[in-house]
Amino acid sequence: MEEIICETNARGIRVRKSCMACRWKELTRASGMRLCTKTGKGVRPTSTCKDWEMSETMRVAGWSQGVIRDKETKEVVIR
């Protein structure tokens, strides 16, 4: 059985260290194939390599980036 390796982002959320959360992944629209932009090879979502870096989406996961405003007064209710 393969060992699952995780890294923690700035908000303390554990992110699995694999191609599905890598900065270098790219999905082709035509075939839906996953490619590594560093190596140019096709990869599986659970693959891991030495060039792995956390994607921007995973890096900011857990951070609130918006506000909730009152419909009538437009006053910020929750920041």
N, CA, C and O atoms as a Maestro MAE file, in Angstrom:
{
 s_m_m2io_version
 :::
 2.0.0
}

f_m_ct {
 s_m_title
 :::
 protein
 m_atom[316] {
  # First column is atom index #
  i_m_mmod_type
  r_m_x_coord
  r_m_y_coord
  r_m_z_coord
  i_m_residue_number
  s_m_chain_name
  s_m_pdb_residue_name
  s_m_pdb_atom_name
  i_m_atomic_number
  :::
  1 25 0.841 -1.192 0.000 1 A "MET " " N  " 7
  2 3 0.000 0.000 0.000 1 A "MET " " CA " 6
  3 2 0.883 1.253 0.000 1 A "MET " " C  " 6
  4 15 1.895 1.315 0.699 1 A "MET " " O  " 8
  5 25 0.488 2.231 -0.782 2 A "GLU " " N  " 7
  6 3 1.254 3.459 -0.946 2 A "GLU " " CA " 6
  7 2 1.041 4.394 0.246 2 A "GLU " " C  " 6
  8 15 -0.085 4.578 0.708 2 A "GLU " " O  " 8
  9 25 2.140 4.983 0.741 3 A "GLU " " N  " 7
  10 3 2.050 5.915 1.862 3 A "GLU " " CA " 6
  11 2 1.522 7.264 1.359 3 A "GLU " " C  " 6
  12 15 1.965 7.766 0.326 3 A "GLU " " O  " 8
  13 25 0.568 7.843 2.102 4 A "ILE " " N  " 7
  14 3 0.008 9.138 1.734 4 A "ILE " " CA " 6
  15 2 0.812 10.223 2.442 4 A "ILE " " C  " 6
  16 15 0.901 10.244 3.670 4 A "ILE " " O  " 8
  17 25 1.395 11.122 1.655 5 A "ILE " " N  " 7
  18 3 2.194 12.219 2.203 5 A "ILE " " CA " 6
  19 2 1.401 13.498 2.038 5 A "ILE " " C  " 6
  20 15 0.895 13.785 0.953 5 A "ILE " " O  " 8
  21 25 1.290 14.269 3.111 6 A "CYS " " N  " 7
  22 3 0.533 15.523 3.077 6 A "CYS " " CA " 6
  23 2 1.432 16.687 3.469 6 A "CYS " " C  " 6
  24 15 2.428 16.520 4.172 6 A "CYS " " O  " 8
  25 25 1.059 17.850 3.003 7 A "GLU " " N  " 7
  26 3 1.718 19.097 3.386 7 A "GLU " " CA " 6
  27 2 0.611 20.020 3.887 7 A "GLU " " C  " 6
  28 15 -0.534 19.904 3.451 7 A "GLU " " O  " 8
  29 25 0.935 20.921 4.785 8 A "THR " " N  " 7
  30 3 -0.058 21.816 5.358 8 A "THR " " CA " 6
  31 2 0.066 23.200 4.744 8 A "THR " " C  " 6
  32 15 1.167 23.732 4.607 8 A "THR " " O  " 8
  33 25 -1.090 23.791 4.369 9 A "ASN " " N  " 7
  34 3 -1.055 25.149 3.813 9 A "ASN " " CA " 6
  35 2 -1.060 26.177 4.948 9 A "ASN " " C  " 6
  36 15 -1.024 25.799 6.119 9 A "ASN " " O  " 8
  37 25 -1.104 27.448 4.623 10 A "ALA " " N  " 7
  38 3 -1.013 28.527 5.617 10 A "ALA " " CA " 6
  39 2 -2.162 28.524 6.623 10 A "ALA " " C  " 6
  40 15 -2.001 29.033 7.732 10 A "ALA " " O  " 8
  41 25 -3.318 27.960 6.262 11 A "ARG " " N  " 7
  42 3 -4.476 27.905 7.159 11 A "ARG " " CA " 6
  43 2 -4.529 26.613 7.959 11 A "ARG " " C  " 6
  44 15 -5.479 26.389 8.708 11 A "ARG " " O  " 8
  45 25 -3.514 25.757 7.810 12 A "GLY " " N  " 7
  46 3 -3.469 24.515 8.562 12 A "GLY " " CA " 6
  47 2 -4.251 23.380 7.932 12 A "GLY " " C  " 6
  48 15 -4.498 22.366 8.585 12 A "GLY " " O  " 8
  49 25 -4.649 23.529 6.668 13 A "ILE " " N  " 7
  50 3 -5.386 22.489 5.968 13 A "ILE " " CA " 6
  51 2 -4.382 21.542 5.313 13 A "ILE " " C  " 6
  52 15 -3.476 21.965 4.595 13 A "ILE " " O  " 8
  53 25 -4.571 20.239 5.581 14 A "ARG " " N  " 7
  54 3 -3.673 19.236 5.002 14 A "ARG " " CA " 6
  55 2 -4.009 19.018 3.536 14 A "ARG " " C  " 6
  56 15 -5.166 18.802 3.177 14 A "ARG " " O  " 8
  57 25 -2.976 19.077 2.684 15 A "VAL " " N  " 7
  58 3 -3.126 18.895 1.238 15 A "VAL " " CA " 6
  59 2 -2.287 17.690 0.841 15 A "VAL " " C  " 6
  60 15 -1.092 17.634 1.132 15 A "VAL " " O  " 8
  61 25 -2.915 16.728 0.175 16 A "ARG " " N  " 7
  62 3 -2.198 15.533 -0.261 16 A "ARG " " CA " 6
  63 2 -1.150 15.904 -1.301 16 A "ARG " " C  " 6
  64 15 -1.440 16.618 -2.261 16 A "ARG " " O  " 8
  65 25 0.061 15.416 -1.104 17 A "LYS " " N  " 7
  66 3 1.163 15.722 -2.000 17 A "LYS " " CA " 6
  67 2 1.101 14.769 -3.198 17 A "LYS " " C  " 6
  68 15 1.705 13.697 -3.184 17 A "LYS " " O  " 8
  69 25 0.359 15.181 -4.234 18 A "SER " " N  " 7
  70 3 0.208 14.376 -5.451 18 A "SER " " CA " 6
  71 2 -0.115 15.298 -6.622 18 A "SER " " C  " 6
  72 15 -0.327 16.496 -6.435 18 A "SER " " O  " 8
  73 25 -0.152 14.744 -7.813 19 A "CYS " " N  " 7
  74 3 -0.393 15.549 -9.023 19 A "CYS " " CA " 6
  75 2 -1.722 16.290 -9.003 19 A "CYS " " C  " 6
  76 15 -1.849 17.335 -9.641 19 A "CYS " " O  " 8
  77 25 -2.718 15.772 -8.280 20 A "MET " " N  " 7
  78 3 -4.014 16.450 -8.282 20 A "MET " " CA " 6
  79 2 -3.965 17.816 -7.597 20 A "MET " " C  " 6
  80 15 -4.842 18.646 -7.834 20 A "MET " " O  " 8
  81 25 -2.961 18.071 -6.753 21 A "ALA " " N  " 7
  82 3 -2.841 19.351 -6.067 21 A "ALA " " CA " 6
  83 2 -1.546 20.070 -6.437 21 A "ALA " " C  " 6
  84 15 -1.068 20.921 -5.688 21 A "ALA " " O  " 8
  85 25 -0.982 19.728 -7.589 22 A "CYS " " N  " 7
  86 3 0.317 20.288 -7.983 22 A "CYS " " CA " 6
  87 2 0.177 21.540 -8.836 22 A "CYS " " C  " 6
  88 15 -0.748 21.673 -9.637 22 A "CYS " " O  " 8
  89 25 1.102 22.436 -8.645 23 A "ARG " " N  " 7
  90 3 1.144 23.676 -9.417 23 A "ARG " " CA " 6
  91 2 1.395 23.406 -10.901 23 A "ARG " " C  " 6
  92 15 0.931 24.170 -11.748 23 A "ARG " " O  " 8
  93 25 2.105 22.358 -11.224 24 A "TRP " " N  " 7
  94 3 2.547 22.107 -12.588 24 A "TRP " " CA " 6
  95 2 1.579 21.268 -13.418 24 A "TRP " " C  " 6
  96 15 1.868 20.992 -14.583 24 A "TRP " " O  " 8
  97 25 0.441 20.852 -12.861 25 A "LYS " " N  " 7
  98 3 -0.487 20.015 -13.632 25 A "LYS " " CA " 6
  99 2 -1.250 20.848 -14.657 25 A "LYS " " C  " 6
  100 15 -1.461 22.049 -14.489 25 A "LYS " " O  " 8
  101 25 -1.649 20.175 -15.706 26 A "GLU " " N  " 7
  102 3 -2.467 20.817 -16.740 26 A "GLU " " CA " 6
  103 2 -3.392 19.743 -17.301 26 A "GLU " " C  " 6
  104 15 -2.963 18.620 -17.568 26 A "GLU " " O  " 8
  105 25 -4.652 20.092 -17.476 27 A "LEU " " N  " 7
  106 3 -5.614 19.163 -18.067 27 A "LEU " " CA " 6
  107 2 -5.893 19.595 -19.485 27 A "LEU " " C  " 6
  108 15 -6.178 20.766 -19.736 27 A "LEU " " O  " 8
  109 25 -5.814 18.657 -20.424 28 A "THR " " N  " 7
  110 3 -6.132 18.986 -21.810 28 A "THR " " CA " 6
  111 2 -7.642 18.981 -21.980 28 A "THR " " C  " 6
  112 15 -8.319 18.089 -21.468 28 A "THR " " O  " 8
  113 25 -8.168 19.946 -22.679 29 A "ARG " " N  " 7
  114 3 -9.620 20.050 -22.872 29 A "ARG " " CA " 6
  115 2 -10.150 18.964 -23.804 29 A "ARG " " C  " 6
  116 15 -11.237 18.429 -23.584 29 A "ARG " " O  " 8
  117 25 -9.403 18.647 -24.817 30 A "ALA " " N  " 7
  118 3 -9.879 17.696 -25.819 30 A "ALA " " CA " 6
  119 2 -10.032 16.280 -25.251 30 A "ALA " " C  " 6
  120 15 -11.078 15.651 -25.406 30 A "ALA " " O  " 8
  121 25 -8.982 15.793 -24.596 31 A "SER " " N  " 7
  122 3 -9.019 14.403 -24.133 31 A "SER " " CA " 6
  123 2 -9.205 14.273 -22.626 31 A "SER " " C  " 6
  124 15 -9.496 13.184 -22.132 31 A "SER " " O  " 8
  125 25 -9.043 15.359 -21.897 32 A "GLY " " N  " 7
  126 3 -9.150 15.299 -20.442 32 A "GLY " " CA " 6
  127 2 -7.932 14.656 -19.804 32 A "GLY " " C  " 6
  128 15 -7.972 14.289 -18.630 32 A "GLY " " O  " 8
  129 25 -6.857 14.515 -20.552 33 A "MET " " N  " 7
  130 3 -5.632 13.899 -20.056 33 A "MET " " CA " 6
  131 2 -4.880 14.882 -19.163 33 A "MET " " C  " 6
  132 15 -4.845 16.082 -19.437 33 A "MET " " O  " 8
  133 25 -4.286 14.369 -18.106 34 A "ARG " " N  " 7
  134 3 -3.513 15.183 -17.160 34 A "ARG " " CA " 6
  135 2 -2.041 15.161 -17.570 34 A "ARG " " C  " 6
  136 15 -1.447 14.094 -17.724 34 A "ARG " " O  " 8
  137 25 -1.459 16.349 -17.744 35 A "LEU " " N  " 7
  138 3 -0.058 16.475 -18.139 35 A "LEU " " CA " 6
  139 2 0.718 17.261 -17.099 35 A "LEU " " C  " 6
  140 15 0.164 18.129 -16.425 35 A "LEU " " O  " 8
  141 25 2.001 16.956 -16.971 36 A "CYS " " N  " 7
  142 3 2.894 17.731 -16.124 36 A "CYS " " CA " 6
  143 2 3.592 18.743 -17.024 36 A "CYS " " C  " 6
  144 15 4.262 18.354 -17.981 36 A "CYS " " O  " 8
  145 25 3.448 20.033 -16.736 37 A "THR " " N  " 7
  146 3 4.069 21.051 -17.585 37 A "THR " " CA " 6
  147 2 5.580 21.123 -17.380 37 A "THR " " C  " 6
  148 15 6.287 21.679 -18.221 37 A "THR " " O  " 8
  149 25 6.081 20.577 -16.286 38 A "LYS " " N  " 7
  150 3 7.533 20.534 -16.051 38 A "LYS " " CA " 6
  151 2 8.196 19.487 -16.916 38 A "LYS " " C  " 6
  152 15 9.218 19.751 -17.551 38 A "LYS " " O  " 8
  153 25 7.602 18.270 -16.945 39 A "THR " " N  " 7
  154 3 8.213 17.156 -17.667 39 A "THR " " CA " 6
  155 2 7.599 16.922 -19.037 39 A "THR " " C  " 6
  156 15 8.234 16.318 -19.900 39 A "THR " " O  " 8
  157 25 6.363 17.393 -19.255 40 A "GLY " " N  " 7
  158 3 5.672 17.179 -20.515 40 A "GLY " " CA " 6
  159 2 5.075 15.791 -20.656 40 A "GLY " " C  " 6
  160 15 4.599 15.432 -21.734 40 A "GLY " " O  " 8
  161 25 5.090 15.002 -19.588 41 A "LYS " " N  " 7
  162 3 4.579 13.633 -19.624 41 A "LYS " " CA " 6
  163 2 3.170 13.550 -19.077 41 A "LYS " " C  " 6
  164 15 2.743 14.403 -18.299 41 A "LYS " " O  " 8
  165 25 2.449 12.520 -19.487 42 A "GLY " " N  " 7
  166 3 1.138 12.240 -18.928 42 A "GLY " " CA " 6
  167 2 1.303 11.641 -17.528 42 A "GLY " " C  " 6
  168 15 2.200 10.828 -17.306 42 A "GLY " " O  " 8
  169 25 0.450 12.035 -16.590 43 A "VAL " " N  " 7
  170 3 0.553 11.548 -15.217 43 A "VAL " " CA " 6
  171 2 -0.815 11.143 -14.685 43 A "VAL " " C  " 6
  172 15 -1.845 11.553 -15.220 43 A "VAL " " O  " 8
  173 25 -0.817 10.336 -13.629 44 A "ARG " " N  " 7
  174 3 -2.047 9.963 -12.933 44 A "ARG " " CA " 6
  175 2 -2.269 10.960 -11.797 44 A "ARG " " C  " 6
  176 15 -1.302 11.543 -11.305 44 A "ARG " " O  " 8
  177 25 -3.527 11.173 -11.362 45 A "PRO " " N  " 7
  178 3 -3.795 12.124 -10.276 45 A "PRO " " CA " 6
  179 2 -3.077 11.787 -8.969 45 A "PRO " " C  " 6
  180 15 -2.767 12.683 -8.184 45 A "PRO " " O  " 8
  181 25 -2.812 10.503 -8.734 46 A "THR " " N  " 7
  182 3 -2.164 10.103 -7.483 46 A "THR " " CA " 6
  183 2 -0.643 10.048 -7.573 46 A "THR " " C  " 6
  184 15 0.018 9.712 -6.590 46 A "THR " " O  " 8
  185 25 -0.076 10.372 -8.737 47 A "SER " " N  " 7
  186 3 1.381 10.369 -8.903 47 A "SER " " CA " 6
  187 2 2.017 11.489 -8.093 47 A "SER " " C  " 6
  188 15 1.380 12.505 -7.813 47 A "SER " " O  " 8
  189 25 3.271 11.297 -7.723 48 A "THR " " N  " 7
  190 3 4.042 12.325 -7.015 48 A "THR " " CA " 6
  191 2 5.459 12.316 -7.571 48 A "THR " " C  " 6
  192 15 5.982 11.260 -7.925 48 A "THR " " O  " 8
  193 25 6.082 13.487 -7.647 49 A "CYS " " N  " 7
  194 3 7.472 13.550 -8.102 49 A "CYS " " CA " 6
  195 2 8.236 14.589 -7.281 49 A "CYS " " C  " 6
  196 15 7.654 15.295 -6.458 49 A "CYS " " O  " 8
  197 25 9.534 14.672 -7.516 50 A "LYS " " N  " 7
  198 3 10.390 15.587 -6.757 50 A "LYS " " CA " 6
  199 2 10.114 17.063 -7.074 50 A "LYS " " C  " 6
  200 15 10.481 17.932 -6.284 50 A "LYS " " O  " 8
  201 25 9.476 17.362 -8.214 51 A "ASP " " N  " 7
  202 3 9.195 18.745 -8.614 51 A "ASP " " CA " 6
  203 2 7.865 19.272 -8.077 51 A "ASP " " C  " 6
  204 15 7.454 20.372 -8.447 51 A "ASP " " O  " 8
  205 25 7.175 18.506 -7.205 52 A "TRP " " N  " 7
  206 3 5.852 18.886 -6.721 52 A "TRP " " CA " 6
  207 2 5.886 20.218 -5.976 52 A "TRP " " C  " 6
  208 15 6.749 20.443 -5.127 52 A "TRP " " O  " 8
  209 25 4.941 21.097 -6.300 53 A "GLU " " N  " 7
  210 3 4.713 22.346 -5.575 53 A "GLU " " CA " 6
  211 2 3.214 22.501 -5.407 53 A "GLU " " C  " 6
  212 15 2.450 22.160 -6.310 53 A "GLU " " O  " 8
  213 25 2.783 23.011 -4.257 54 A "MET " " N  " 7
  214 3 1.364 23.178 -3.981 54 A "MET " " CA " 6
  215 2 0.774 24.216 -4.937 54 A "MET " " C  " 6
  216 15 1.353 25.284 -5.137 54 A "MET " " O  " 8
  217 25 -0.374 23.899 -5.521 55 A "SER " " N  " 7
  218 3 -1.035 24.830 -6.444 55 A "SER " " CA " 6
  219 2 -1.546 26.052 -5.675 55 A "SER " " C  " 6
  220 15 -1.757 25.985 -4.464 55 A "SER " " O  " 8
  221 25 -1.739 27.144 -6.372 56 A "GLU " " N  " 7
  222 3 -2.230 28.383 -5.749 56 A "GLU " " CA " 6
  223 2 -3.601 28.169 -5.111 56 A "GLU " " C  " 6
  224 15 -3.882 28.708 -4.040 56 A "GLU " " O  " 8
  225 25 -4.451 27.384 -5.768 57 A "THR " " N  " 7
  226 3 -5.782 27.099 -5.232 57 A "THR " " CA " 6
  227 2 -5.691 26.418 -3.876 57 A "THR " " C  " 6
  228 15 -6.421 26.775 -2.951 57 A "THR " " O  " 8
  229 25 -4.808 25.447 -3.752 58 A "MET " " N  " 7
  230 3 -4.640 24.732 -2.479 58 A "MET " " CA " 6
  231 2 -3.924 25.591 -1.440 58 A "MET " " C  " 6
  232 15 -4.182 25.474 -0.242 58 A "MET " " O  " 8
  233 25 -3.024 26.454 -1.907 59 A "ARG " " N  " 7
  234 3 -2.269 27.310 -0.991 59 A "ARG " " CA " 6
  235 2 -3.198 28.288 -0.254 59 A "ARG " " C  " 6
  236 15 -2.971 28.584 0.919 59 A "ARG " " O  " 8
  237 25 -4.238 28.788 -0.930 60 A "VAL " " N  " 7
  238 3 -5.139 29.770 -0.316 60 A "VAL " " CA " 6
  239 2 -6.436 29.142 0.207 60 A "VAL " " C  " 6
  240 15 -7.311 29.854 0.699 60 A "VAL " " O  " 8
  241 25 -6.564 27.820 0.104 61 A "ALA " " N  " 7
  242 3 -7.774 27.150 0.590 61 A "ALA " " CA " 6
  243 2 -7.987 27.469 2.068 61 A "ALA " " C  " 6
  244 15 -7.066 27.365 2.878 61 A "ALA " " O  " 8
  245 25 -9.205 27.855 2.401 62 A "GLY " " N  " 7
  246 3 -9.530 28.175 3.783 62 A "GLY " " CA " 6
  247 2 -9.532 29.655 4.098 62 A "GLY " " C  " 6
  248 15 -9.983 30.057 5.170 62 A "GLY " " O  " 8
  249 25 -9.031 30.479 3.178 63 A "TRP " " N  " 7
  250 3 -9.020 31.927 3.393 63 A "TRP " " CA " 6
  251 2 -10.314 32.523 2.859 63 A "TRP " " C  " 6
  252 15 -10.726 32.231 1.737 63 A "TRP " " O  " 8
  253 25 -10.935 33.338 3.649 64 A "SER " " N  " 7
  254 3 -12.143 34.027 3.210 64 A "SER " " CA " 6
  255 2 -11.737 35.171 2.298 64 A "SER " " C  " 6
  256 15 -10.879 35.978 2.656 64 A "SER " " O  " 8
  257 25 -12.341 35.248 1.129 65 A "GLN " " N  " 7
  258 3 -11.963 36.297 0.180 65 A "GLN " " CA " 6
  259 2 -13.125 37.201 -0.181 65 A "GLN " " C  " 6
  260 15 -13.072 37.897 -1.194 65 A "GLN " " O  " 8
  261 25 -14.167 37.204 0.624 66 A "GLY " " N  " 7
  262 3 -15.317 38.038 0.301 66 A "GLY " " CA " 6
  263 2 -15.997 38.560 1.553 66 A "GLY " " C  " 6
  264 15 -15.550 38.302 2.671 66 A "GLY " " O  " 8
  265 25 -17.067 39.285 1.358 67 A "VAL " " N  " 7
  266 3 -17.840 39.823 2.472 67 A "VAL " " CA " 6
  267 2 -19.321 39.587 2.205 67 A "VAL " " C  " 6
  268 15 -19.734 39.400 1.060 67 A "VAL " " O  " 8
  269 25 -20.106 39.598 3.263 68 A "ILE " " N  " 7
  270 3 -21.558 39.499 3.132 68 A "ILE " " CA " 6
  271 2 -22.129 40.855 3.500 68 A "ILE " " C  " 6
  272 15 -21.838 41.401 4.564 68 A "ILE " " O  " 8
  273 25 -22.956 41.397 2.592 69 A "ARG " " N  " 7
  274 3 -23.541 42.725 2.802 69 A "ARG " " CA " 6
  275 2 -25.050 42.615 2.974 69 A "ARG " " C  " 6
  276 15 -25.687 41.701 2.450 69 A "ARG " " O  " 8
  277 25 -25.604 43.562 3.715 70 A "ASP " " N  " 7
  278 3 -27.052 43.669 3.877 70 A "ASP " " CA " 6
  279 2 -27.633 44.099 2.532 70 A "ASP " " C  " 6
  280 15 -27.104 45.010 1.895 70 A "ASP " " O  " 8
  281 25 -28.722 43.450 2.091 71 A "LYS " " N  " 7
  282 3 -29.293 43.751 0.773 71 A "LYS " " CA " 6
  283 2 -29.745 45.194 0.639 71 A "LYS " " C  " 6
  284 15 -29.541 45.815 -0.404 71 A "LYS " " O  " 8
  285 25 -30.349 45.726 1.673 72 A "GLU " " N  " 7
  286 3 -30.909 47.077 1.580 72 A "GLU " " CA " 6
  287 2 -29.879 48.169 1.810 72 A "GLU " " C  " 6
  288 15 -29.792 49.115 1.027 72 A "GLU " " O  " 8
  289 25 -29.093 48.049 2.884 73 A "THR " " N  " 7
  290 3 -28.168 49.127 3.245 73 A "THR " " CA " 6
  291 2 -26.790 48.977 2.622 73 A "THR " " C  " 6
  292 15 -25.999 49.921 2.626 73 A "THR " " O  " 8
  293 25 -26.497 47.800 2.087 74 A "LYS " " N  " 7
  294 3 -25.177 47.491 1.515 74 A "LYS " " CA " 6
  295 2 -24.061 47.561 2.559 74 A "LYS " " C  " 6
  296 15 -22.884 47.614 2.204 74 A "LYS " " O  " 8
  297 25 -24.422 47.561 3.835 75 A "GLU " " N  " 7
  298 3 -23.454 47.579 4.929 75 A "GLU " " CA " 6
  299 2 -22.850 46.191 5.097 75 A "GLU " " C  " 6
  300 15 -23.566 45.196 4.986 75 A "GLU " " O  " 8
  301 25 -21.535 46.102 5.364 76 A "VAL " " N  " 7
  302 3 -20.872 44.823 5.565 76 A "VAL " " CA " 6
  303 2 -21.350 44.205 6.855 76 A "VAL " " C  " 6
  304 15 -21.214 44.800 7.924 76 A "VAL " " O  " 8
  305 25 -21.920 42.990 6.760 77 A "VAL " " N  " 7
  306 3 -22.436 42.272 7.916 77 A "VAL " " CA " 6
  307 2 -21.374 41.291 8.437 77 A "VAL " " C  " 6
  308 15 -21.133 41.221 9.642 77 A "VAL " " O  " 8
  309 25 -20.746 40.539 7.531 78 A "ILE " " N  " 7
  310 3 -19.690 39.590 7.891 78 A "ILE " " CA " 6
  311 2 -18.503 39.840 6.987 78 A "ILE " " C  " 6
  312 15 -18.642 39.899 5.765 78 A "ILE " " O  " 8
  313 25 -17.349 39.984 7.583 79 A "ARG " " N  " 7
  314 3 -16.122 40.221 6.826 79 A "ARG " " CA " 6
  315 2 -15.308 38.947 6.813 79 A "ARG " " C  " 6
  316 15 -14.225 38.913 6.228 79 A "ARG " " O  " 8
  :::
 }
 m_bond[315] {
  # First column is bond index #
  i_m_from
  i_m_to
  i_m_order
  :::
  1 1 2 1
  2 2 3 1
  3 3 4 2
  4 3 5 1
  5 5 6 1
  6 6 7 1
  7 7 8 2
  8 7 9 1
  9 9 10 1
  10 10 11 1
  11 11 12 2
  12 11 13 1
  13 13 14 1
  14 14 15 1
  15 15 16 2
  16 15 17 1
  17 17 18 1
  18 18 19 1
  19 19 20 2
  20 19 21 1
  21 21 22 1
  22 22 23 1
  23 23 24 2
  24 23 25 1
  25 25 26 1
  26 26 27 1
  27 27 28 2
  28 27 29 1
  29 29 30 1
  30 30 31 1
  31 31 32 2
  32 31 33 1
  33 33 34 1
  34 34 35 1
  35 35 36 2
  36 35 37 1
  37 37 38 1
  38 38 39 1
  39 39 40 2
  40 39 41 1
  41 41 42 1
  42 42 43 1
  43 43 44 2
  44 43 45 1
  45 45 46 1
  46 46 47 1
  47 47 48 2
  48 47 49 1
  49 49 50 1
  50 50 51 1
  51 51 52 2
  52 51 53 1
  53 53 54 1
  54 54 55 1
  55 55 56 2
  56 55 57 1
  57 57 58 1
  58 58 59 1
  59 59 60 2
  60 59 61 1
  61 61 62 1
  62 62 63 1
  63 63 64 2
  64 63 65 1
  65 65 66 1
  66 66 67 1
  67 67 68 2
  68 67 69 1
  69 69 70 1
  70 70 71 1
  71 71 72 2
  72 71 73 1
  73 73 74 1
  74 74 75 1
  75 75 76 2
  76 75 77 1
  77 77 78 1
  78 78 79 1
  79 79 80 2
  80 79 81 1
  81 81 82 1
  82 82 83 1
  83 83 84 2
  84 83 85 1
  85 85 86 1
  86 86 87 1
  87 87 88 2
  88 87 89 1
  89 89 90 1
  90 90 91 1
  91 91 92 2
  92 91 93 1
  93 93 94 1
  94 94 95 1
  95 95 96 2
  96 95 97 1
  97 97 98 1
  98 98 99 1
  99 99 100 2
  100 99 101 1
  101 101 102 1
  102 102 103 1
  103 103 104 2
  104 103 105 1
  105 105 106 1
  106 106 107 1
  107 107 108 2
  108 107 109 1
  109 109 110 1
  110 110 111 1
  111 111 112 2
  112 111 113 1
  113 113 114 1
  114 114 115 1
  115 115 116 2
  116 115 117 1
  117 117 118 1
  118 118 119 1
  119 119 120 2
  120 119 121 1
  121 121 122 1
  122 122 123 1
  123 123 124 2
  124 123 125 1
  125 125 126 1
  126 126 127 1
  127 127 128 2
  128 127 129 1
  129 129 130 1
  130 130 131 1
  131 131 132 2
  132 131 133 1
  133 133 134 1
  134 134 135 1
  135 135 136 2
  136 135 137 1
  137 137 138 1
  138 138 139 1
  139 139 140 2
  140 139 141 1
  141 141 142 1
  142 142 143 1
  143 143 144 2
  144 143 145 1
  145 145 146 1
  146 146 147 1
  147 147 148 2
  148 147 149 1
  149 149 150 1
  150 150 151 1
  151 151 152 2
  152 151 153 1
  153 153 154 1
  154 154 155 1
  155 155 156 2
  156 155 157 1
  157 157 158 1
  158 158 159 1
  159 159 160 2
  160 159 161 1
  161 161 162 1
  162 162 163 1
  163 163 164 2
  164 163 165 1
  165 165 166 1
  166 166 167 1
  167 167 168 2
  168 167 169 1
  169 169 170 1
  170 170 171 1
  171 171 172 2
  172 171 173 1
  173 173 174 1
  174 174 175 1
  175 175 176 2
  176 175 177 1
  177 177 178 1
  178 178 179 1
  179 179 180 2
  180 179 181 1
  181 181 182 1
  182 182 183 1
  183 183 184 2
  184 183 185 1
  185 185 186 1
  186 186 187 1
  187 187 188 2
  188 187 189 1
  189 189 190 1
  190 190 191 1
  191 191 192 2
  192 191 193 1
  193 193 194 1
  194 194 195 1
  195 195 196 2
  196 195 197 1
  197 197 198 1
  198 198 199 1
  199 199 200 2
  200 199 201 1
  201 201 202 1
  202 202 203 1
  203 203 204 2
  204 203 205 1
  205 205 206 1
  206 206 207 1
  207 207 208 2
  208 207 209 1
  209 209 210 1
  210 210 211 1
  211 211 212 2
  212 211 213 1
  213 213 214 1
  214 214 215 1
  215 215 216 2
  216 215 217 1
  217 217 218 1
  218 218 219 1
  219 219 220 2
  220 219 221 1
  221 221 222 1
  222 222 223 1
  223 223 224 2
  224 223 225 1
  225 225 226 1
  226 226 227 1
  227 227 228 2
  228 227 229 1
  229 229 230 1
  230 230 231 1
  231 231 232 2
  232 231 233 1
  233 233 234 1
  234 234 235 1
  235 235 236 2
  236 235 237 1
  237 237 238 1
  238 238 239 1
  239 239 240 2
  240 239 241 1
  241 241 242 1
  242 242 243 1
  243 243 244 2
  244 243 245 1
  245 245 246 1
  246 246 247 1
  247 247 248 2
  248 247 249 1
  249 249 250 1
  250 250 251 1
  251 251 252 2
  252 251 253 1
  253 253 254 1
  254 254 255 1
  255 255 256 2
  256 255 257 1
  257 257 258 1
  258 258 259 1
  259 259 260 2
  260 259 261 1
  261 261 262 1
  262 262 263 1
  263 263 264 2
  264 263 265 1
  265 265 266 1
  266 266 267 1
  267 267 268 2
  268 267 269 1
  269 269 270 1
  270 270 271 1
  271 271 272 2
  272 271 273 1
  273 273 274 1
  274 274 275 1
  275 275 276 2
  276 275 277 1
  277 277 278 1
  278 278 279 1
  279 279 280 2
  280 279 281 1
  281 281 282 1
  282 282 283 1
  283 283 284 2
  284 283 285 1
  285 285 286 1
  286 286 287 1
  287 287 288 2
  288 287 289 1
  289 289 290 1
  290 290 291 1
  291 291 292 2
  292 291 293 1
  293 293 294 1
  294 294 295 1
  295 295 296 2
  296 295 297 1
  297 297 298 1
  298 298 299 1
  299 299 300 2
  300 299 301 1
  301 301 302 1
  302 302 303 1
  303 303 304 2
  304 303 305 1
  305 305 306 1
  306 306 307 1
  307 307 308 2
  308 307 309 1
  309 309 310 1
  310 310 311 1
  311 311 312 2
  312 311 313 1
  313 313 314 1
  314 314 315 1
  315 315 316 2
  :::
 }
}
